[in-house]
Amino acid sequence: MATPLAASESKPAAKADLVKGEAIATQVCSACHTADGSRGSAANPIIQGQHPEYLVKQLTEFKSGKRDNAIMKGMASALSEDDMKNVAAFYASKQPKPGAARNKELVALGEKIYRGGIADRQVPACAGCHSPSGSGIPAQYPRLSGQHSDYTELQLKNFRDSVRKNNAVMTGVAAKMNDREIKAVADYIAGLH
């Protein structure tokens, strides 16, 4: 006879279904993120190889409105929790492709900030959370290496200007950075591998 405690325990989470994730990616996501989440338009993030937990978190926050983006809210609103897990697992299963820095004048400044922060303004090193290689820490910090510099620059400015409000730590960090520093870090991240 089952005890009330045993009856109230939840079932283990179902394993993500990559086939279903690919179907969702093809039908819903590929127009903006490409079929494999790779190097599409610089206005959209590269999600190929991103941690699935991070992708699910962002989709959930788009759906709830915690992260404000009208296009992504519309896309995420149609997805169930299982759909999100499946599509996230699909994109996470793809091997990320390296990118390249474009601005040789700023890349040294970007590396300095990424690896060492800005001590006089208490800006921590990006590498402390996103790792020296930009691979991030699953379920906590996204993978950044190879990300489009235009996209990263926009996100950092959105955090700084309180347009993007779904991460208080990043809002605080970006608030202490100027446009040149943001551009430098974004460009360095694009070439990081």
Secondary structure as UniProt FT lines:
FT   HELIX           4..8
FT   HELIX           18..24
FT   HELIX           25..29
FT   HELIX           30..33
FT   TURN            35..36
FT   TURN            42..43
FT   TURN            48..49
FT   HELIX           52..64
FT   HELIX           70..77
FT   HELIX           81..92
FT   HELIX           104..116
FT   HELIX           119..121
FT   HELIX           127..130
FT   TURN            132..133
FT   TURN            138..140
FT   TURN            145..146
FT   HELIX           149..160
FT   TURN            161..162
FT   HELIX           168..174
FT   TURN            175..176
FT   HELIX           179..191
//
